[in-house]
Amino acid sequence: MTTAWVMLKTIKELQDFVNIVSNYGCRMELVARHQVINAKSIIGVLSMDITKPLELRIYDGGKDIEKILQQLKKYRIDGVDF
């Protein structure tokens, strides 16, 4: 499992994020406190509090992991400690 922190500041960013992660076959989840949702579900992501950083969990990304992280670079944040 690979994790990264992301911040989706607008509905447009949220839509773009879901479009990017939907292009990959591996399982991805977004986590906010005790809520875990499918990162490829626009309805699920819309139900989350996007005013705070979200933990992205990528399972079995394999050879695509670097490409996924590169495509999500503009949403990633570093140094988050909760």
N, C-alpha and C positions, 0 to 999 in steps of 0.2 A: 504494500500500500504506500502510495506517495501522497503527501498532504501539502497544501499551500493555502495561504489566507488570501481571500479576494474581497473586493469592495465593489458593489454595483450601485452606482450613485443615481442612475436614472432608469426609467422604464426601457429606454432605447438600449442602454448598456446591458440591462437584464436580457432583453430579446437577443442581442448580439451574442452574449455569453451562451445562452441556451442553443443558439444556432451552431456555434463553434463546437460545443461539447457533444452535440447530437451527431456530429460527423464521425464519431469514433465508437467502436464496438465495445470498449471496456465499460465497466460499471463506474459511475461517478455519483457521489452524494455531496450535498451541501448540509452543513451542520451549524445550527445556532442554538447554543445552550443544550436543551434536551430534544430539540426538534431535528430530525434527520429526514431529508427528502431526496428524491431522484433529481440530480442536477440537470437532467435532460427534459424535465417536465416544466413547461412554462407555467402551468397552473400551480404546481408545487412551489416553484421559486417565487411566484407572485404572492403566495401565502406567507412568505417569510418577512421578517423585519430587515429590510435592506439598508436601514440607517446605520447598521453596525457591521463590522467585518464578519465574514462567513468563512468557515473552514471547508475547503474543498478536499474531498477524499477521492483518490483515483485508484481503483483496484485493477490489477493485471494490465497496466498500460503498456507493458513490454517495450517493444521497439518504438512505439509511438509517444512515449512519455515526454521526451525532449521536445517533440513537435507540439504536443498539447500545451506544455508549459510555455513555449515560445508564443503560441497563438493567444494565450491568455495573459501575456505579459502586462498589458495595459490595465488589467483588473487586479493584478497581484500586489499585495502589500507585504512589507517585511517588518520584522520586529514586533509583531503582535504577541502580547503575553496576557492571557486572561486567566 
